[in-house]
Structure formats: structure tokens, C-alpha cells
Amino acid sequence: MKAGRAVLHGLAVDVARHPEVVRFARALLHAAPAGGRLGRIAALLTFAGALVDSRTGHGERNGLDVLLDLLGRDHGPAVVLGALLMAAGERARVECTREMAFVQVELEAADLFALPPFARLHVRRGRYFLPLDARRGRTPLGFLPRPVREALSRRRALATLAGGSAA
């Protein structure tokens, strides 16, 4: 399924509003040993990536499996992760490049000191966003593949030249 950023983000918002998803996200965070806000974000990222990695196509299927099948491996994980983050109360949004969809979660200045040194923040209008890629398990916080980073840099440069702000 080919879908743009607005469609993918809207779908994540709709899923996040579902009461069962809210309960599930809260239960997942309650069971996670991670402490602090970044630990909670990392726990949801780890779960979403593990969910994608564990899919075999056999056995019992649920709504997340159907969603991942419909949206595909490059878009589905971002919608699932975005929904879980929003259901847990985070300010997150699904973003897209030609290469893939990913999630950006907004951070507070106090969160910046706890980030790993390799995390690459996106800064827009004085706000900090951490990119998250849930297409596979064990993806580090704040890391996107090089083609996606380059596409985002080009997008920001074009927006700056046009006098606007990049998405």
C-alpha cells in the first residue's frame, strides 16, 4: 500500500485512540524495567521492532499483523510504533521519505542529556525530535539509515531556500 505521511500519521492516531491499544501500551510500559522517559520510549521501540522481527506468517493473527501486512515492512512498523507512543502519552508523529516511514518523538531539553552519543536529533523551530526506526529489532534510538538522513537534509535545505520549515 502506497500512503503519504498524512495518511500514515492519521492511521497511527486512529489506532492510538483505541482503548485496547492504550491499555496495552500502559501494560507494556508497566512491565518494562526501563526507567525514565527515554527508557519508556526505548521499550516501545524495542517491542515494535521485535514484533516485526517475530512475524512468521503462521499461527494466530491479530490486528497488528493485518496492519503490518496492509502497509508493508517500510511503512507498517512506523504506524504501529507511532500508535503505541501516542497511546502512552508521547508527542509522536509518523514521517515519511521515499525510502521508508519512521517516527519522530518530541523531546524536552531535559531529555537531551540522557541520549546516547550516536543519536541524531532533528531540530525545528527550537523543538527537538528523536527519529525512531521500528522496521527491525535492536535499532538504536535516534538512528536512521544514511539514504533517509540524506533525504531529510535535502528536504530541510529546500525548505530553508523556500523560506519555510521542513516537515
Secondary structure by P-SEA (a helix, b strand, c coil): ccccaaaaaaaaaaaaacaaaaaaaaaaaaacccccaaaaaaaaaaaaaaaaaaccccccccaaaaaaaaaccccaaaaaaaaaaaaaccbbbbbbcccbbbbbbbbcccccccccccbbbbbcccbbbbbbbccccccccccccaaaaaaaaaaaaaaaaaccccc
